[in-house]
């Protein structure tokens, strides 16, 4: 019999009192796509970081192709034929693609010979795996889909036979995700072994051969993908039955809360990003904005949230709100009872080096409940954070933990808890469940629906069409800064919305 490409035996790892991995054993067959799923904080990324040499296990063994292998650091992992593409890319933004490929793998102190050899090898890899990318483009000039290709090429350039991908589609559009999986299929056909960490059950069911399930630091099951179902996997992940659809009663829309007329946004380079859109969001309804990333949705949320100026008219409860100058900033929007869950939690929603309790206060730190004379009432803040963590099941429930030390899904829960618990009249939500596991998705969706049922207005932006169709009551599609059409969510489908997202308007769609 062929030896497993990877075999982990009895792997355990603790961070202080937190047991991230507990006696985990797993075997991965060569030339397969092996999925690893679990809730945020289940220990998936920790396990793979041990395999890649970022962490050292407290106990256990690693076997590569039938040989016991010590992996004290990432260089040892690379030497063993392992490559890893992290959820947040490890690229130098002001370097070119070629420079990033070579970085850390130079032949000698002379850089030019390394670059010449890398350019030649890169061209061969691009053609073999259809991973085409401009080698002279700077990283900050290309999109996230292309950046991910660069990360894969980096691993292949270093002769990786085993490729680990951590939440690879978390920042990709649907079309970019489809392209990624075509690439992974090609890599598998070439004999590469792929470990896919994802929370998306659809990706597991469609693309993996085998799937392992983790829960609270332990491996609960490994099954052939063809012999399981999304419902069964979700139950294994969470430890209970999970509703894989949004459970909500029909909306009962009331008076308009948000009214947008002829809204236009021009960016710092003079490019018009939002081109005269009109939109109304009523009390007691969720309006979803669908569209491929980069078509004006982000700028729309930023104007409404007070993060950038615009022209035109926006009204809240019939009262005009400034679009530039005094009274148009984020603090004024919060004072007007507008909550905002930004699209990028790490850049716009949190300060990653600050404690959880400090992040829960951001934007609301001047509230009387948080004041103690001229000083902040830090004890009250921490007590408030503990209550929010308990209600939103943030793991670990430690107010003193820095935001950067939480998993992506738990970072998102902190931001969502901060905004929803303020009971806003209008909630702006950008990518509410990006990088969030199935149990947390169910919980966040439930909180948004409950806010709607309390008579609040929600404007939701998501690149996940499945999420838009199941959560929104009405869907507006943006393309090139314009709204191509609006549809009741129960009277449209992914095919029609996909045409609108591609710029096919009106009856043609």
C-alpha positions in Angstrom: 0.0 0.0 0.0 1.1 3.6 -0.7 2.2 5.4 2.4 0.0 8.4 3.4 1.3 11.8 2.2 0.8 13.1 5.7 0.1 11.3 9.0 -0.2 13.2 12.3 -0.2 11.0 15.4 -1.4 12.2 18.8 -0.8 15.9 18.2 -1.5 18.2 21.2 -0.9 21.9 21.6 -1.9 24.3 24.4 -1.6 28.0 24.7 -1.7 28.6 28.4 -5.0 27.3 29.7 -6.4 26.9 26.2 -6.1 23.4 24.7 -6.0 24.2 21.0 -5.3 20.6 19.8 -5.9 17.5 21.9 -4.4 14.1 20.9 -5.2 14.6 17.2 -4.5 11.9 14.6 -5.2 12.2 10.9 -4.0 10.5 7.7 -4.1 12.1 4.3 -3.9 10.0 1.2 -1.5 11.2 -1.6 -3.0 12.8 -4.7 -6.3 13.8 -3.0 -8.1 16.9 -1.7 -8.6 16.4 2.0 -11.0 18.9 3.7 -10.7 19.9 7.3 -13.8 21.7 8.7 -14.8 22.9 12.1 -16.1 26.0 13.9 -13.9 29.0 14.4 -11.6 28.2 17.3 -11.9 24.4 16.7 -8.1 24.2 16.2 -7.9 23.7 12.4 -5.4 26.5 11.7 -3.3 25.6 14.8 -3.0 22.0 13.6 -1.9 23.1 10.1 0.5 25.7 11.6 2.1 22.8 13.5 2.4 20.9 10.2 4.0 23.9 8.6 6.4 24.6 11.4 4.8 27.9 12.7 4.1 26.2 16.0 5.8 23.3 17.8 3.5 20.6 19.1 3.6 19.8 22.9 3.4 16.1 22.0 2.8 13.9 19.0 4.5 12.9 15.7 4.5 14.0 12.1 5.1 11.5 9.3 5.6 12.6 5.7 5.4 9.9 3.0 6.0 7.1 5.6 8.9 8.8 7.3 8.9 10.4 10.7 9.8 14.0 10.2 10.8 16.8 12.6 9.3 20.2 11.5 10.7 22.8 13.9 10.2 25.7 11.5 8.7 26.6 8.1 12.0 26.0 6.4 11.9 22.4 7.5 8.3 22.2 6.2 9.3 23.6 2.8 12.2 21.1 2.7 9.8 18.3 3.4 7.7 19.4 0.4 5.0 21.3 2.2 3.6 24.7 1.2 0.9 26.8 2.9 -1.4 29.5 1.6 -2.6 31.5 4.6 -6.0 33.1 5.0 -4.3 36.5 5.2 -1.6 36.4 2.5 2.1 36.7 3.4 3.1 39.0 0.6 5.2 42.2 0.5 2.8 44.7 -1.1 5.4 47.0 -2.6 7.4 44.1 -4.2 6.6 42.7 -7.6 5.1 39.2 -8.1 8.5 37.9 -9.2 10.3 39.4 -6.1 7.7 37.8 -3.8 8.2 34.4 -5.5 12.0 34.6 -4.9 11.9 36.1 -1.5 13.5 33.6 1.0 14.5 31.2 -1.8 17.4 33.2 -3.4 20.2 31.1 -4.9 22.9 33.4 -3.5 23.7 36.9 -2.4 23.4 38.0 -6.0 19.8 38.7 -6.7 19.7 39.1 -10.5 20.6 35.5 -11.3 17.9 34.3 -8.8 15.3 36.6 -10.5 16.3 35.3 -14.0 16.0 31.7 -13.0 12.7 32.4 -11.2 11.2 34.2 -14.2 11.9 31.1 -16.3 10.6 28.6 -13.8 7.5 30.8 -13.1 6.6 30.8 -16.8 6.8 27.0 -16.9 4.6 26.7 -13.7 2.1 29.2 -15.1 1.7 27.2 -18.3 1.6 23.8 -16.5 -1.1 24.8 -14.0 -2.8 27.7 -15.8 -1.8 30.1 -13.0 -1.2 33.1 -15.2 -0.1 36.3 -13.6 2.1 39.3 -14.6 5.5 38.7 -12.9 6.3 42.4 -13.0 3.1 43.6 -11.4 3.3 45.0 -7.9 1.3 43.1 -5.3 -0.6 46.3 -4.3 -1.7 46.7 -7.9 -3.4 43.3 -8.3 -6.6 41.9 -6.9 -6.9 39.3 -4.1 -7.6 36.5 -6.6 -4.3 37.2 -8.3 -2.5 37.5 -5.0 -3.7 34.1 -4.1 -2.3 32.7 -7.3 1.0 34.3 -6.3 0.9 32.4 -3.0 0.2 29.1 -4.8 3.1 29.8 -7.2 5.4 30.6 -4.3 4.7 27.1 -2.9 5.1 25.4 -6.2 8.3 27.2 -6.9 9.6 25.8 -3.7 8.8 22.3 -5.0 5.8 21.7 -2.7 4.1 18.3 -3.2 1.7 19.0 -0.3 -0.3 22.2 -0.4 -2.3 23.6 2.6 -4.9 26.2 1.9 -6.5 28.0 4.9 -10.0 29.5 4.1 -8.9 30.1 0.5 -12.2 31.6 -0.8 -12.9 33.9 2.2 -11.9 37.0 0.2 -12.7 35.8 -3.3 -15.6 36.5 -5.6 -17.7 33.6 -6.8 -15.9 33.6 -10.2 -12.5 33.8 -8.5 -13.4 30.9 -6.3 -14.5 28.8 -9.3 -11.2 29.5 -10.9 -9.3 28.5 -7.8 -11.0 25.1 -7.7 -10.2 24.5 -11.3 -6.6 25.1 -10.4 -6.8 22.7 -7.4 -8.4 20.0 -9.6 -5.4 20.4 -12.0 -2.9 20.2 -9.1 -4.7 17.0 -7.8 -4.5 15.5 -11.3 -0.8 16.2 -11.3 -0.4 14.1 -8.1 -0.3 17.0 -5.6 -1.9 16.5 -2.2 -4.1 19.3 -1.0 -5.4 20.0 2.5 -8.4 22.4 2.3 -9.4 24.2 5.5 -12.8 25.8 4.9 -16.1 26.5 6.7 -18.1 26.3 3.5 -19.9 23.0 3.3 -20.7 23.4 -0.4 -17.0 23.6 -1.2 -16.4 20.5 0.9 -19.1 18.5 -0.9 -18.2 19.6 -4.4 -14.4 19.4 -4.3 -12.9 17.1 -1.6 -12.3 13.4 -1.6 -12.2 13.0 2.2 -13.2 15.3 5.0 -12.1 15.5 8.7 -14.2 17.3 11.3 -12.8 19.1 14.3 -14.7 20.3 17.3 -13.2 22.1 20.4 -9.6 21.0 19.6 -10.4 17.4 18.9 -10.9 15.3 15.7 -14.5 14.0 15.8 -14.7 12.2 12.5 -13.1 11.5 9.1 -15.4 10.3 6.3 -15.4 9.9 2.6 -17.1 13.0 1.2 -19.3 10.9 -1.1 -20.7 9.0 1.9 -21.8 12.1 4.0 -24.1 15.1 3.6 -24.0 18.8 4.5 -26.5 18.2 7.4 -24.4 15.4 8.9 -21.2 17.4 8.6 -22.8 20.5 10.2 -24.0 18.4 13.1 -20.5 16.9 13.6 -19.0 20.4 13.6 -21.3 22.0 16.1 -22.5 19.0 18.2 -26.1 19.6 17.4 -28.5 19.9 14.5 -27.9 23.1 12.5 -30.4 24.9 10.3 -28.7 25.4 6.9 -31.3 27.9 5.8 -32.4 31.2 7.3 -35.6 30.6 9.4 -37.7 33.8 9.1 -41.2 34.9 8.7 -42.2 37.2 5.7 -41.1 40.8 6.2 -43.7 43.4 7.2 -42.1 46.6 5.8 -43.1 49.9 7.4 -42.2 53.5 6.8 -39.0 54.4 4.9 -36.0 54.6 7.3 -33.3 55.2 4.7 -33.9 57.1 1.4 -31.1 57.5 -1.1 -31.4 59.8 -4.2 -28.9 60.4 -6.9 -26.0 59.3 -4.7 -22.6 59.8 -6.3 -19.1 58.9 -5.0 -15.8 59.9 -6.6 -12.6 58.4 -5.2 -9.3 60.0 -4.5 -8.1 59.3 -8.0 -11.1 61.1 -9.5 -12.9 57.9 -10.6 -16.7 57.8 -10.1 -17.5 54.7 -8.1 -21.2 55.3 -7.3 -23.1 56.7 -10.2 -26.4 58.3 -9.2 -28.2 55.5 -7.4 -31.6 55.6 -5.8 -32.6 53.2 -3.1 -35.0 53.0 -0.2 -34.8 50.7 2.9 -37.9 50.4 5.0 -38.5 49.6 8.7 -38.7 45.9 9.2 -36.9 44.7 6.0 -33.5 43.5 4.9 -32.3 44.9 1.5 -29.4 43.0 0.1 -26.9 44.5 -2.3 -25.5 41.8 -4.6 -22.6 42.2 -7.0 -19.1 41.3 -7.8 -16.6 43.0 -5.5 -15.4 46.4 -6.8 -18.7 47.6 -8.3 -19.4 50.4 -5.8 -20.9 48.4 -2.9 -18.0 49.2 -0.6 -18.2 52.9 -1.4 -21.9 52.9 -0.8 -21.5 51.5 2.7 -18.6 53.9 3.4 -20.7 57.0 2.5 -23.6 55.8 4.5 -21.3 55.0 7.4 -19.6 58.4 7.4 -16.3 57.1 6.1 -16.1 59.0 2.9 -17.9 62.0 1.2 -20.4 61.9 -1.6 -23.0 64.0 -3.3 -26.8 63.6 -3.8 -29.2 63.1 -0.9 -29.6 60.6 1.9 -32.4 60.8 4.5 -32.9 59.0 7.8 -36.5 59.0 9.0 -37.0 61.8 6.4 -34.3 64.0 7.8 -31.4 64.8 5.5 -27.9 63.7 6.6 -24.8 65.6 5.4 -22.7 63.9 2.8 -19.6 66.0 3.3 -18.2 68.4 5.8 -19.4 68.9 9.4 -21.7 66.2 10.7 -20.9 63.7 7.9 -18.4 61.6 9.9 -18.8 58.2 11.4 -19.4 59.6 14.9 -22.3 61.7 13.6 -23.7 58.6 11.9 -23.6 56.6 15.2 -25.3 59.5 17.0 -28.1 59.2 14.4 -28.5 55.5 15.4 -26.8 54.0 12.4 -24.8 50.9 13.2 -22.0 49.7 10.8 -20.4 46.3 10.5 -17.6 47.1 7.9 -16.6 44.7 5.2 -13.0 44.4 6.4 -13.1 43.7 10.1 -9.3 43.8 10.5 -8.7 47.2 8.8 -12.0 49.0 9.6 -13.7 47.1 12.5 -11.0 46.4 15.0 -7.5 47.5 16.2 -5.8 44.2 16.1 -3.3 44.8 18.9 -5.9 46.1 21.4 -7.8 44.0 23.8 -11.3 42.7 23.1 -12.8 45.0 25.7 -11.2 48.0 24.1 -12.5 47.0 20.7 -16.0 46.6 22.1 -15.9 50.3 23.2 -14.6 51.8 19.9 -17.0 54.4 18.6 -19.1 54.3 21.8 -16.4 55.1 24.3 -18.0 58.4 25.2 -21.3 56.9 26.4 -22.3 57.7 29.9 -22.3 54.0 30.9 -18.6 53.9 30.2 -17.6 57.1 32.1 -16.3 57.5 35.6 -15.9 61.3 36.0 -13.2 62.4 33.7 -11.9 58.8 33.3 -13.1 55.8 31.5 -14.9 53.2 33.6 -12.8 50.3 32.4 -14.5 47.8 34.9 -17.9 48.6 33.3 -16.4 48.2 29.9 -15.0 44.8 30.7 -18.2 43.7 32.3 -20.1 44.8 29.2 -17.6 42.9 27.0 -18.1 39.7 29.1 -21.8 39.9 28.6 -21.5 40.4 24.9 -19.0 37.6 24.6 -21.4 35.2 26.4 -24.4 36.2 24.3 -22.5 36.0 21.0 -20.5 32.9 22.0 -17.1 34.5 21.4 -14.3 32.0 22.0 -12.3 32.2 24.1 -14.5 34.5 26.2 -11.5 36.5 27.4 -11.9 40.4 27.4 -8.2 40.7 27.9 -7.2 38.8 24.8 -5.9 40.9 21.9 -8.2 41.0 18.8 -5.4 39.5 16.7 -5.4 36.4 18.8 -9.0 35.5 18.0 -9.9 33.5 15.0 -11.5 35.4 12.1 -15.0 34.3 12.9 -14.7 35.3 16.6 -13.3 38.7 15.5 -16.4 39.1 13.4 -18.6 38.2 16.3 -17.0 41.0 18.4 -17.8 43.6 15.7 -21.3 42.3 15.1 -22.0 42.2 18.9 -20.8 45.8 19.3 -23.0 47.1 16.6 -26.2 45.1 17.0 -26.3 45.5 20.8 -26.5 49.3 20.3 -30.0 48.7 18.9 -29.6 50.9 15.8 -32.5 52.1 13.6 -30.4 51.3 10.5 -27.8 48.6 10.4 -25.2 48.6 7.6 -23.6 45.2 7.2 -20.8 44.4 4.9 -19.9 40.7 4.3 -21.5 39.6 7.6 -20.2 36.1 7.6 -17.0 36.3 5.6 -14.6 33.6 7.1 -17.2 32.6 9.6 -18.1 28.9 10.4 -21.5 27.3 10.0 -22.6 27.6 13.6 -21.6 31.3 13.8 -23.3 32.0 10.5 -26.6 30.6 11.8 -26.2 32.8 14.9 -25.3 36.0 13.1 -28.2 35.5 10.6 -30.6 35.0 13.5 -29.4 38.2 15.2 -29.9 40.2 11.9 -33.4 38.8 11.4 -34.4 39.5 15.0 -33.3 43.1 14.5 -35.5 43.3 11.3 -38.4 41.8 13.2 -38.1 44.6 15.8 -38.8 47.1 13.0 -35.3 48.1 12.2 -33.9 48.6 8.7 -30.9 46.5 7.4 -28.8 47.2 4.4 -26.7 44.1 3.6 -23.8 43.8 1.2 -22.5 40.3 0.5 -20.7 38.6 -2.4 -22.3 35.3 -1.4 -25.5 35.0 -3.5 -26.7 32.2 -1.4 -26.6 34.4 1.7 -28.2 37.3 -0.1 -31.1 35.1 -1.4 -31.7 33.5 2.0 -31.3 36.5 4.2 -32.6 39.5 2.2 -36.3 40.4 1.6 -35.4 42.5 -1.4 -32.3 42.3 -3.6 -30.7 45.2 -5.5 -27.8 44.3 -7.9 -24.9 46.7 -8.4 -22.7 46.8 -11.5 -20.2 49.5 -12.4 -21.5 51.8 -9.7 -25.1 51.6 -10.8 -28.1 49.6 -9.6 -29.0 47.2 -12.5 -32.3 46.1 -11.0 -34.3 45.2 -7.9 -36.1 41.9 -7.2 -38.0 40.4 -4.3 -35.7 37.7 -2.9 -38.4 35.0 -3.3 -39.0 35.9 -6.9 -35.5 35.6 -8.3 -32.6 33.1 -8.4 -28.8 33.0 -8.8 -29.0 32.8 -12.6 -31.0 36.0 -12.9 -28.9 37.8 -10.3 -25.7 36.6 -12.0 -26.8 38.2 -15.3 -27.6 41.5 -13.5 -24.1 41.3 -11.8 -22.6 41.0 -15.3 -24.3 44.2 -16.4 -27.3 42.6 -18.3 -30.1 44.9 -17.3 -33.9 44.8 -17.3 -36.0 42.3 -19.2 -32.9 40.7 -20.7 -31.9 39.5 -17.3 
